[in-house]
Amino acid sequence: MATPQGMSEADRRIVAVWAADCAERVLPLFEAEAPDDDRAREAISRARAFARGELTAAGEIRRRFVAGRAAHSATSPAGVAAARAAAQAAGVAHMGAHALGAAAYAAKAVELAHPAAPEARTAEVRWQLGALSPAAATALRALPPLGIDSAGPLGPGLLATGSLGEVIREIQAHLQRPH
C-alpha cells in the first residue's frame, strides 16, 4: 500500500542529504559514549550513498534497523537520541518521512545535551531549516501533517509525541509558510 509518507525515490534521495546532515551534527554525542560502535556513522554514510544513487532502496530496507540498535550502546539520553537520528536518516531510503524523524531526534539530542540552555533546541531547528535545500523543502511540503496518516512514521505514534512531535510540527509549519 502506497502512502504519501513514502515519497518518490527521487525525492527520498534529495531529502536523504538533509536528514544525514541533521544526524551528522549530533553524531559526536553518540560517538563520545560509544567510540567503538560505528553503526550510527555507517547509517549516515549509507544515507549519503543512497542520496548519490550508490545504494538501492531495497538494499537499505533490509538494513534499516541496524543503526537503531546502536542506541543501546549509548549511555545518556542525548547519545540515544543521536543514534536514533542516524537510524532515521538511514530510514529515508525506505520512507521519506523519516527525514523529519532524523531532524526531530537531532534536535532532541541537542536539547538533552544542553539542559541548562532552553534555546539549544530552537537554535538547532533554526539551523536545520536553514540547511534545507529548495528541492528538499518542496519534497517535505508534500508530506501529510504529523499525526494524520497512520501508514508511516508520521502517524500518531512516537514521532508525534513530546519534543519529537513539537520539532516536526515546527518544521512542517515553517514549510507551509509562504517564502
TIRO-2110 file (N, C-alpha, C; in Angstrom, 1 decimal):
// TIRO-2110
0.8, -1.2, 0.0, N, 1, A
0.0, 0.0, 0.0, CA, 1, A
0.9, 1.2, 0.0, C, 1, A
0.6, 2.1, -0.9, N, 2, A
1.4, 3.4, -1.0, CA, 2, A
0.9, 4.4, 0.0, C, 2, A
1.8, 5.2, 0.5, N, 3, A
1.5, 6.3, 1.4, CA, 3, A
2.2, 7.5, 1.0, C, 3, A
1.6, 8.7, 1.2, N, 4, A
2.3, 9.9, 0.9, CA, 4, A
3.5, 10.1, 1.7, C, 4, A
3.7, 9.4, 2.8, N, 5, A
4.9, 9.5, 3.6, CA, 5, A
6.1, 8.9, 2.9, C, 5, A
5.8, 8.0, 1.9, N, 6, A
6.9, 7.3, 1.2, CA, 6, A
7.7, 8.2, 0.3, C, 6, A
7.1, 9.1, -0.5, N, 7, A
7.7, 10.0, -1.5, CA, 7, A
8.2, 9.1, -2.6, C, 7, A
8.5, 9.8, -3.7, N, 8, A
9.1, 9.2, -4.9, CA, 8, A
10.6, 8.9, -4.5, C, 8, A
11.2, 7.9, -5.2, N, 9, A
12.6, 7.6, -4.9, CA, 9, A
13.5, 8.8, -5.1, C, 9, A
13.2, 9.6, -6.2, N, 10, A
14.0, 10.8, -6.4, CA, 10, A
13.9, 11.8, -5.3, C, 10, A
12.7, 12.0, -4.7, N, 11, A
12.5, 12.9, -3.6, CA, 11, A
13.2, 12.3, -2.3, C, 11, A
13.1, 11.0, -2.1, N, 12, A
13.8, 10.4, -1.0, CA, 12, A
15.3, 10.6, -1.1, C, 12, A
15.9, 10.5, -2.3, N, 13, A
17.3, 10.8, -2.4, CA, 13, A
17.7, 12.2, -2.1, C, 13, A
16.8, 13.2, -2.4, N, 14, A
17.0, 14.6, -2.1, CA, 14, A
16.9, 14.8, -0.6, C, 14, A
15.9, 14.3, 0.0, N, 15, A
15.8, 14.6, 1.5, CA, 15, A
16.8, 13.8, 2.3, C, 15, A
17.3, 12.7, 1.8, N, 16, A
18.3, 11.9, 2.5, CA, 16, A
19.5, 12.8, 2.8, C, 16, A
19.9, 13.7, 1.9, N, 17, A
21.1, 14.5, 2.2, CA, 17, A
20.8, 15.4, 3.4, C, 17, A
19.7, 16.0, 3.5, N, 18, A
19.3, 16.8, 4.6, CA, 18, A
19.2, 16.0, 5.9, C, 18, A
18.6, 14.9, 5.9, N, 19, A
18.5, 14.0, 7.0, CA, 19, A
19.9, 13.6, 7.5, C, 19, A
20.8, 13.3, 6.6, N, 20, A
22.1, 12.9, 7.0, CA, 20, A
22.9, 14.1, 7.6, C, 20, A
22.7, 15.3, 7.1, N, 21, A
23.3, 16.5, 7.6, CA, 21, A
22.8, 16.7, 9.1, C, 21, A
21.5, 16.6, 9.3, N, 22, A
20.9, 16.8, 10.6, CA, 22, A
21.5, 15.8, 11.6, C, 22, A
21.6, 14.5, 11.2, N, 23, A
22.1, 13.5, 12.1, CA, 23, A
23.6, 13.6, 12.4, C, 23, A
24.3, 14.0, 11.3, N, 24, A
25.7, 14.1, 11.5, CA, 24, A
26.1, 15.2, 12.5, C, 24, A
25.3, 16.2, 12.6, N, 25, A
25.6, 17.3, 13.5, CA, 25, A
25.6, 16.8, 15.0, C, 25, A
24.9, 15.8, 15.3, N, 26, A
24.8, 15.3, 16.7, CA, 26, A
25.5, 14.0, 16.9, C, 26, A
26.1, 13.5, 15.8, N, 27, A
26.8, 12.2, 15.9, CA, 27, A
27.9, 12.2, 17.0, C, 27, A
28.6, 13.3, 17.2, N, 28, A
29.6, 13.3, 18.3, CA, 28, A
29.1, 13.0, 19.7, C, 28, A
27.8, 13.3, 19.9, N, 29, A
27.2, 13.0, 21.2, CA, 29, A
27.1, 11.5, 21.4, C, 29, A
26.9, 10.8, 20.3, N, 30, A
26.8, 9.3, 20.4, CA, 30, A
28.3, 8.7, 20.4, C, 30, A
29.1, 9.2, 19.5, N, 31, A
30.5, 8.6, 19.4, CA, 31, A
31.3, 8.9, 20.7, C, 31, A
31.0, 9.9, 21.4, N, 32, A
31.7, 10.2, 22.7, CA, 32, A
31.4, 9.1, 23.7, C, 32, A
30.2, 8.5, 23.6, N, 33, A
29.8, 7.5, 24.6, CA, 33, A
30.1, 6.1, 24.1, C, 33, A
30.2, 5.9, 22.8, N, 34, A
30.3, 4.6, 22.2, CA, 34, A
31.4, 4.7, 21.0, C, 34, A
32.6, 5.0, 21.4, N, 35, A
33.6, 5.3, 20.3, CA, 35, A
33.9, 4.0, 19.4, C, 35, A
33.6, 2.9, 19.9, N, 36, A
33.9, 1.7, 19.1, CA, 36, A
32.7, 1.2, 18.3, C, 36, A
31.6, 1.9, 18.4, N, 37, A
30.3, 1.5, 17.7, CA, 37, A
30.2, 2.4, 16.5, C, 37, A
30.4, 1.8, 15.3, N, 38, A
30.4, 2.6, 14.1, CA, 38, A
29.0, 2.5, 13.4, C, 38, A
28.0, 1.9, 14.0, N, 39, A
26.7, 1.7, 13.3, CA, 39, A
26.0, 3.0, 13.0, C, 39, A
26.1, 4.0, 13.9, N, 40, A
25.4, 5.3, 13.6, CA, 40, A
26.2, 6.0, 12.5, C, 40, A
27.5, 6.1, 12.5, N, 41, A
28.2, 6.7, 11.4, CA, 41, A
28.0, 6.0, 10.1, C, 41, A
28.0, 4.7, 10.1, N, 42, A
27.7, 3.9, 8.9, CA, 42, A
26.3, 4.2, 8.3, C, 42, A
25.3, 4.4, 9.2, N, 43, A
24.0, 4.7, 8.8, CA, 43, A
23.9, 6.1, 8.1, C, 43, A
24.6, 7.0, 8.6, N, 44, A
24.7, 8.3, 7.9, CA, 44, A
25.4, 8.2, 6.6, C, 44, A
26.5, 7.5, 6.5, N, 45, A
27.2, 7.2, 5.3, CA, 45, A
26.3, 6.5, 4.3, C, 45, A
25.5, 5.6, 4.7, N, 46, A
24.6, 4.9, 3.8, CA, 46, A
23.5, 5.8, 3.3, C, 46, A
23.0, 6.7, 4.2, N, 47, A
22.0, 7.7, 3.7, CA, 47, A
22.6, 8.6, 2.6, C, 47, A
23.9, 9.0, 2.8, N, 48, A
24.5, 9.8, 1.8, CA, 48, A
24.7, 9.0, 0.5, C, 48, A
25.1, 7.7, 0.6, N, 49, A
25.4, 6.9, -0.6, CA, 49, A
24.0, 6.7, -1.3, C, 49, A
23.0, 6.5, -0.5, N, 50, A
21.6, 6.3, -1.2, CA, 50, A
21.3, 7.6, -1.9, C, 50, A
21.6, 8.8, -1.3, N, 51, A
21.3, 10.1, -2.0, CA, 51, A
22.0, 10.2, -3.3, C, 51, A
23.3, 9.7, -3.3, N, 52, A
24.1, 9.7, -4.5, CA, 52, A
23.7, 8.7, -5.6, C, 52, A
22.8, 7.8, -5.2, N, 53, A
22.3, 6.7, -6.1, CA, 53, A
23.2, 5.5, -6.1, C, 53, A
24.1, 5.4, -5.1, N, 54, A
25.0, 4.3, -5.0, CA, 54, A
24.4, 3.1, -4.3, C, 54, A
23.3, 3.3, -3.6, N, 55, A
22.6, 2.2, -2.9, CA, 55, A
21.2, 2.2, -3.3, C, 55, A
20.6, 1.0, -3.3, N, 56, A
19.2, 0.9, -3.7, CA, 56, A
18.3, 0.9, -2.4, C, 56, A
17.0, 1.3, -2.7, N, 57, A
16.1, 1.4, -1.6, CA, 57, A
15.9, 0.0, -1.0, C, 57, A
15.8, -1.0, -1.9, N, 58, A
15.6, -2.4, -1.4, CA, 58, A
16.7, -2.9, -0.5, C, 58, A
17.9, -2.6, -0.9, N, 59, A
19.0, -3.0, 0.0, CA, 59, A
19.0, -2.3, 1.3, C, 59, A
18.6, -1.0, 1.3, N, 60, A
18.6, -0.3, 2.6, CA, 60, A
17.4, -0.7, 3.4, C, 60, A
16.3, -1.1, 2.9, N, 61, A
15.2, -1.6, 3.6, CA, 61, A
15.6, -2.8, 4.5, C, 61, A
16.4, -3.6, 3.9, N, 62, A
16.9, -4.8, 4.7, CA, 62, A
17.8, -4.4, 5.9, C, 62, A
18.5, -3.3, 5.7, N, 63, A
19.5, -2.9, 6.8, CA, 63, A
18.9, -1.8, 7.7, C, 63, A
17.7, -1.4, 7.6, N, 64, A
17.2, -0.2, 8.2, CA, 64, A
17.2, -0.2, 9.7, C, 64, A
17.2, -1.4, 10.3, N, 65, A
17.2, -1.4, 11.8, CA, 65, A
18.6, -1.5, 12.5, C, 65, A
19.6, -1.6, 11.7, N, 66, A
21.0, -1.8, 12.2, CA, 66, A
21.4, -0.6, 13.1, C, 66, A
21.2, 0.6, 12.5, N, 67, A
21.6, 1.8, 13.2, CA, 67, A
20.8, 2.0, 14.5, C, 67, A
19.5, 1.7, 14.4, N, 68, A
18.7, 1.9, 15.6, CA, 68, A
19.2, 1.1, 16.8, C, 68, A
19.8, -0.1, 16.5, N, 69, A
20.3, -0.9, 17.6, CA, 69, A
21.5, -0.2, 18.3, C, 69, A
22.2, 0.7, 17.6, N, 70, A
23.3, 1.4, 18.2, CA, 70, A
22.9, 2.2, 19.4, C, 70, A
21.6, 2.6, 19.5, N, 71, A
21.2, 3.4, 20.6, CA, 71, A
21.4, 2.6, 21.9, C, 71, A
21.5, 1.3, 21.9, N, 72, A
21.7, 0.5, 23.1, CA, 72, A
23.2, 0.7, 23.6, C, 72, A
24.1, 1.2, 22.7, N, 73, A
25.5, 1.4, 23.1, CA, 73, A
25.6, 2.8, 23.8, C, 73, A
24.7, 3.7, 23.7, N, 74, A
24.8, 5.0, 24.3, CA, 74, A
24.5, 4.9, 25.8, C, 74, A
25.1, 5.9, 26.5, N, 75, A
25.0, 5.8, 28.0, CA, 75, A
24.1, 7.0, 28.5, C, 75, A
23.7, 7.9, 27.6, N, 76, A
22.9, 9.0, 28.0, CA, 76, A
21.7, 9.2, 27.1, C, 76, A
20.7, 9.9, 27.5, N, 77, A
19.5, 10.1, 26.6, CA, 77, A
20.0, 10.9, 25.4, C, 77, A
20.9, 11.8, 25.5, N, 78, A
21.4, 12.6, 24.3, CA, 78, A
22.0, 11.7, 23.3, C, 78, A
22.9, 10.7, 23.8, N, 79, A
23.5, 9.8, 22.9, CA, 79, A
22.5, 8.9, 22.3, C, 79, A
21.5, 8.4, 23.0, N, 80, A
20.5, 7.6, 22.4, CA, 80, A
19.8, 8.4, 21.3, C, 80, A
19.4, 9.6, 21.6, N, 81, A
18.7, 10.4, 20.5, CA, 81, A
19.6, 10.6, 19.3, C, 81, A
20.9, 10.8, 19.5, N, 82, A
21.8, 11.0, 18.4, CA, 82, A
21.9, 9.7, 17.5, C, 82, A
21.9, 8.6, 18.2, N, 83, A
21.9, 7.3, 17.4, CA, 83, A
20.6, 7.1, 16.7, C, 83, A
19.5, 7.5, 17.3, N, 84, A
18.2, 7.4, 16.6, CA, 84, A
18.1, 8.4, 15.4, C, 84, A
18.7, 9.5, 15.5, N, 85, A
18.7, 10.5, 14.4, CA, 85, A
19.4, 9.8, 13.2, C, 85, A
20.5, 9.1, 13.5, N, 86, A
21.3, 8.4, 12.4, CA, 86, A
20.4, 7.3, 11.8, C, 86, A
19.7, 6.6, 12.6, N, 87, A
18.8, 5.5, 12.2, CA, 87, A
17.7, 6.0, 11.3, C, 87, A
17.1, 7.2, 11.7, N, 88, A
16.1, 7.8, 10.9, CA, 88, A
16.6, 8.3, 9.6, C, 88, A
17.8, 8.8, 9.6, N, 89, A
18.4, 9.2, 8.3, CA, 89, A
18.6, 8.0, 7.4, C, 89, A
19.0, 6.9, 7.9, N, 90, A
19.1, 5.7, 7.0, CA, 90, A
17.8, 5.2, 6.6, C, 90, A
16.8, 5.4, 7.4, N, 91, A
15.4, 5.0, 7.0, CA, 91, A
14.8, 5.8, 5.9, C, 91, A
15.3, 6.9, 5.5, N, 92, A
14.8, 7.7, 4.4, CA, 92, A
14.8, 6.9, 3.1, C, 92, A
15.7, 6.0, 2.9, N, 93, A
15.7, 5.1, 1.7, CA, 93, A
14.4, 4.4, 1.6, C, 93, A
13.9, 4.0, 2.7, N, 94, A
12.6, 3.2, 2.8, CA, 94, A
11.4, 4.1, 2.7, C, 94, A
11.4, 5.2, 3.5, N, 95, A
10.3, 6.1, 3.5, CA, 95, A
10.8, 7.5, 3.8, C, 95, A
10.4, 8.5, 2.9, N, 96, A
10.9, 9.8, 3.0, CA, 96, A
10.6, 10.5, 4.3, C, 96, A
9.5, 10.2, 4.9, N, 97, A
9.1, 10.9, 6.2, CA, 97, A
10.1, 10.7, 7.3, C, 97, A
11.0, 9.7, 7.2, N, 98, A
12.0, 9.5, 8.2, CA, 98, A
12.9, 10.7, 8.3, C, 98, A
13.0, 11.5, 7.2, N, 99, A
13.8, 12.7, 7.3, CA, 99, A
13.4, 13.6, 8.4, C, 99, A
12.1, 13.8, 8.6, N, 100, A
11.6, 14.6, 9.7, CA, 100, A
12.0, 13.9, 11.0, C, 100, A
12.0, 12.6, 11.1, N, 101, A
12.4, 11.9, 12.3, CA, 101, A
13.9, 12.2, 12.6, C, 101, A
14.7, 12.2, 11.6, N, 102, A
16.1, 12.4, 11.8, CA, 102, A
16.3, 13.8, 12.4, C, 102, A
15.6, 14.8, 11.8, N, 103, A
15.7, 16.2, 12.3, CA, 103, A
15.2, 16.3, 13.7, C, 103, A
14.1, 15.6, 14.0, N, 104, A
13.5, 15.7, 15.4, CA, 104, A
14.4, 15.1, 16.4, C, 104, A
15.0, 13.9, 16.1, N, 105, A
15.9, 13.3, 17.1, CA, 105, A
17.1, 14.1, 17.2, C, 105, A
17.6, 14.7, 16.2, N, 106, A
18.8, 15.5, 16.3, CA, 106, A
18.6, 16.7, 17.2, C, 106, A
17.4, 17.3, 17.0, N, 107, A
17.1, 18.5, 17.9, CA, 107, A
16.9, 18.0, 19.3, C, 107, A
16.3, 16.9, 19.5, N, 108, A
16.1, 16.3, 20.9, CA, 108, A
17.5, 16.0, 21.5, C, 108, A
18.4, 15.5, 20.7, N, 109, A
19.7, 15.2, 21.2, CA, 109, A
20.4, 16.5, 21.7, C, 109, A
20.3, 17.5, 20.9, N, 110, A
20.9, 18.8, 21.3, CA, 110, A
20.2, 19.3, 22.6, C, 110, A
18.9, 19.2, 22.7, N, 111, A
18.2, 19.7, 23.8, CA, 111, A
18.6, 18.9, 25.1, C, 111, A
18.7, 17.6, 25.0, N, 112, A
19.1, 16.8, 26.1, CA, 112, A
20.6, 17.0, 26.5, C, 112, A
21.4, 17.3, 25.5, N, 113, A
22.8, 17.5, 25.8, CA, 113, A
23.1, 18.9, 26.5, C, 113, A
22.1, 19.8, 26.4, N, 114, A
22.2, 21.2, 27.0, CA, 114, A
21.0, 21.5, 27.8, C, 114, A
20.8, 20.8, 28.9, N, 115, A
19.6, 21.0, 29.7, CA, 115, A
19.5, 22.4, 30.3, C, 115, A
20.6, 23.1, 30.5, N, 116, A
20.6, 24.4, 31.1, CA, 116, A
20.4, 25.5, 30.0, C, 116, A
20.3, 25.1, 28.7, N, 117, A
20.2, 26.1, 27.6, CA, 117, A
18.9, 25.8, 26.9, C, 117, A
17.8, 26.3, 27.4, N, 118, A
16.5, 26.0, 26.7, CA, 118, A
16.4, 26.5, 25.2, C, 118, A
17.3, 27.4, 24.8, N, 119, A
17.3, 27.8, 23.4, CA, 119, A
18.1, 26.9, 22.5, C, 119, A
18.7, 25.9, 23.1, N, 120, A
19.6, 25.0, 22.2, CA, 120, A
18.8, 24.3, 21.2, C, 120, A
17.6, 23.7, 21.5, N, 121, A
16.8, 23.0, 20.5, CA, 121, A
16.3, 24.0, 19.5, C, 121, A
15.9, 25.2, 19.9, N, 122, A
15.4, 26.2, 18.9, CA, 122, A
16.5, 26.5, 17.9, C, 122, A
17.7, 26.7, 18.4, N, 123, A
18.8, 27.0, 17.6, CA, 123, A
19.1, 25.9, 16.6, C, 123, A
19.0, 24.7, 17.0, N, 124, A
19.2, 23.5, 16.2, CA, 124, A
18.2, 23.5, 15.1, C, 124, A
16.9, 23.6, 15.4, N, 125, A
15.9, 23.6, 14.4, CA, 125, A
16.1, 24.8, 13.4, C, 125, A
16.5, 25.9, 13.9, N, 126, A
16.8, 27.0, 13.0, CA, 126, A
17.9, 26.6, 12.0, C, 126, A
18.9, 26.0, 12.5, N, 127, A
20.0, 25.5, 11.6, CA, 127, A
19.4, 24.5, 10.6, C, 127, A
18.6, 23.6, 11.1, N, 128, A
18.0, 22.6, 10.2, CA, 128, A
17.2, 23.2, 9.0, C, 128, A
16.4, 24.2, 9.4, N, 129, A
15.6, 24.9, 8.4, CA, 129, A
16.5, 25.7, 7.4, C, 129, A
17.5, 26.3, 7.9, N, 130, A
18.5, 27.0, 7.1, CA, 130, A
19.2, 26.1, 6.1, C, 130, A
19.4, 24.8, 6.5, N, 131, A
20.2, 23.8, 5.7, CA, 131, A
19.3, 23.1, 4.7, C, 131, A
18.0, 23.4, 4.7, N, 132, A
17.1, 22.7, 3.7, CA, 132, A
17.3, 23.3, 2.4, C, 132, A
17.6, 22.4, 1.4, N, 133, A
17.7, 22.9, 0.0, CA, 133, A
16.2, 23.2, -0.5, C, 133, A
16.1, 24.0, -1.5, N, 134, A
14.7, 24.3, -2.0, CA, 134, A
14.1, 23.0, -2.5, C, 134, A
14.8, 22.1, -3.1, N, 135, A
14.2, 20.8, -3.5, CA, 135, A
13.8, 19.9, -2.4, C, 135, A
14.6, 19.9, -1.3, N, 136, A
14.2, 19.1, -0.1, CA, 136, A
13.0, 19.7, 0.5, C, 136, A
12.9, 21.1, 0.6, N, 137, A
11.8, 21.7, 1.2, CA, 137, A
10.5, 21.4, 0.4, C, 137, A
10.6, 21.4, -0.9, N, 138, A
9.5, 21.1, -1.7, CA, 138, A
9.0, 19.6, -1.5, C, 138, A
9.9, 18.7, -1.4, N, 139, A
9.6, 17.3, -1.2, CA, 139, A
8.9, 17.1, 0.2, C, 139, A
9.5, 17.8, 1.2, N, 140, A
8.9, 17.7, 2.6, CA, 140, A
7.5, 18.3, 2.7, C, 140, A
7.3, 19.4, 1.9, N, 141, A
6.0, 20.0, 1.9, CA, 141, A
4.9, 19.1, 1.5, C, 141, A
5.2, 18.1, 0.7, N, 142, A
4.2, 17.1, 0.2, CA, 142, A
3.8, 16.1, 1.3, C, 142, A
4.5, 16.0, 2.4, N, 143, A
4.2, 15.0, 3.4, CA, 143, A
2.9, 15.5, 4.1, C, 143, A
2.1, 14.5, 4.6, N, 144, A
0.9, 14.8, 5.4, CA, 144, A
1.3, 15.4, 6.7, C, 144, A
0.4, 16.2, 7.3, N, 145, A
0.7, 16.7, 8.7, CA, 145, A
0.9, 15.6, 9.7, C, 145, A
1.8, 15.9, 10.6, N, 146, A
2.1, 14.9, 11.7, CA, 146, A
0.8, 14.4, 12.4, C, 146, A
0.7, 13.1, 12.5, N, 147, A
-0.5, 12.5, 13.3, CA, 147, A
-1.7, 12.2, 12.5, C, 147, A
-1.7, 12.5, 11.2, N, 148, A
-2.9, 12.3, 10.3, CA, 148, A
-2.9, 11.0, 9.6, C, 148, A
-1.8, 10.7, 8.9, N, 149, A
-1.7, 9.5, 8.1, CA, 149, A
-1.0, 8.4, 8.9, C, 149, A
-1.7, 7.3, 9.2, N, 150, A
-1.1, 6.3, 10.1, CA, 150, A
-0.2, 5.3, 9.4, C, 150, A
-0.1, 5.4, 8.1, N, 151, A
0.7, 4.5, 7.3, CA, 151, A
2.2, 4.9, 7.2, C, 151, A
2.8, 5.2, 8.3, N, 152, A
4.2, 5.6, 8.3, CA, 152, A
4.6, 6.3, 9.5, C, 152, A
5.9, 6.7, 9.6, N, 153, A
6.4, 7.3, 10.8, CA, 153, A
5.7, 8.6, 11.3, C, 153, A
5.0, 9.3, 10.4, N, 154, A
4.3, 10.5, 10.8, CA, 154, A
2.9, 10.2, 11.4, C, 154, A
2.6, 9.0, 11.6, N, 155, A
1.3, 8.6, 12.2, CA, 155, A
1.2, 9.1, 13.6, C, 155, A
0.2, 8.6, 14.4, N, 156, A
0.0, 9.1, 15.7, CA, 156, A
0.9, 8.3, 16.7, C, 156, A
2.1, 7.9, 16.4, N, 157, A
3.0, 7.2, 17.3, CA, 157, A
4.0, 8.1, 17.9, C, 157, A
5.2, 7.5, 18.1, N, 158, A
6.3, 8.1, 18.9, CA, 158, A
6.7, 9.5, 18.3, C, 158, A
6.8, 9.6, 17.0, N, 159, A
7.3, 10.9, 16.5, CA, 159, A
6.3, 12.0, 16.7, C, 159, A
5.0, 11.7, 17.0, N, 160, A
4.0, 12.7, 17.2, CA, 160, A
3.9, 13.2, 18.6, C, 160, A
4.7, 12.6, 19.5, N, 161, A
4.6, 13.0, 20.9, CA, 161, A
5.9, 13.8, 21.4, C, 161, A
5.7, 14.5, 22.5, N, 162, A
6.8, 15.1, 23.2, CA, 162, A
7.5, 16.1, 22.3, C, 162, A
8.8, 16.2, 22.6, N, 163, A
9.7, 17.2, 21.9, CA, 163, A
9.8, 16.7, 20.4, C, 163, A
9.8, 15.4, 20.1, N, 164, A
9.9, 15.0, 18.7, CA, 164, A
8.7, 15.6, 17.9, C, 164, A
7.5, 15.4, 18.4, N, 165, A
6.4, 16.0, 17.8, CA, 165, A
6.4, 17.5, 17.7, C, 165, A
6.9, 18.2, 18.7, N, 166, A
7.0, 19.6, 18.7, CA, 166, A
7.9, 20.1, 17.6, C, 166, A
9.1, 19.4, 17.4, N, 167, A
10.0, 19.8, 16.4, CA, 167, A
9.4, 19.5, 15.0, C, 167, A
8.8, 18.4, 14.8, N, 168, A
8.2, 18.1, 13.5, CA, 168, A
7.1, 19.1, 13.1, C, 168, A
6.3, 19.4, 14.1, N, 169, A
5.2, 20.4, 13.8, CA, 169, A
5.8, 21.7, 13.5, C, 169, A
6.9, 22.1, 14.2, N, 170, A
7.5, 23.4, 13.9, CA, 170, A
8.1, 23.4, 12.5, C, 170, A
8.8, 22.3, 12.1, N, 171, A
9.3, 22.3, 10.7, CA, 171, A
8.2, 22.3, 9.7, C, 171, A
7.2, 21.5, 9.9, N, 172, A
6.1, 21.5, 9.0, CA, 172, A
5.4, 22.8, 8.9, C, 172, A
5.2, 23.5, 10.0, N, 173, A
4.6, 24.8, 10.0, CA, 173, A
5.4, 25.8, 9.2, C, 173, A
6.7, 25.7, 9.4, N, 174, A
7.7, 26.6, 8.6, CA, 174, A
7.6, 26.3, 7.1, C, 174, A
7.5, 25.1, 6.8, N, 175, A
7.4, 24.7, 5.4, CA, 175, A
6.1, 25.2, 4.7, C, 175, A
5.1, 25.3, 5.4, N, 176, A
3.8, 25.8, 4.9, CA, 176, A
3.7, 27.3, 4.7, C, 176, A
4.6, 28.0, 5.4, N, 177, A
4.6, 29.5, 5.3, CA, 177, A
5.0, 29.9, 3.9, C, 177, A
4.5, 31.0, 3.3, N, 178, A
5.0, 31.5, 2.1, CA, 178, A
6.4, 32.0, 2.3, C, 178, A
7.2, 31.7, 1.3, N, 179, A
8.6, 32.1, 1.4, CA, 179, A
9.0, 33.1, 0.3, C, 179, A
END
